[in-house]
């Protein structure tokens, strides 16, 4: 029997070094590396999961935070079902960049309803908090509230803090964005144990 699986495309945006690749690897592979290596252009990983009784394949795109690769955005943003905006909780400048990333995504991706397109904000590296942690957190919560109540999570790719919860929220938002089942793009899963159909015999002598 074939089953229908929902395909979700998720984009992770944010300045270089905020931990986008680490978050993706922690969620998909449950691995973390302290060695920083900048993403060139874009890369993606996939993960199968069940969200609200839906079988889902999440395709997560990790994009370069370097300005010289931002012109490639339109090729990767189109067709996205949700966008995760990521910043470093210890670097206020990366938080201040979120609005620019959000606006660029909306321009490049051109979703039908920009006001309702789902975003999720991730404040990463909470395991390395420095100074007063509440200051930037309050700003982030206020910013999310002012932008159509965007879900907000403080995460740690190193310790896996809130990583699964954040991506579950991303998947739920993406499914809701797709709308009814008739609007959802699905992939057919074929059961390889199912016997092949028998060829019909023909009475034709040719």
Buried (B, 14 or more C-beta within 10 A) or exposed (E): EEEEBBBBBBBBBBBBBBBBBBBBBBBBEEEBEEEEEEBEEBBBBEBEBEBEEBBBBBBBBBBBBBEEBBEBBEEBBEEBBBBBBBBBBBBEEBBBBBEEBBEBBBEBBEBEEBEEBBBBBBBBBBEEBEEEBEEBBEBBBEBBEEBEEBBBBBBBBBEBBBBBEBBBBBBBBBBEBBEEEEEBEBEEEEEEEEEEEEEEEEEEEE
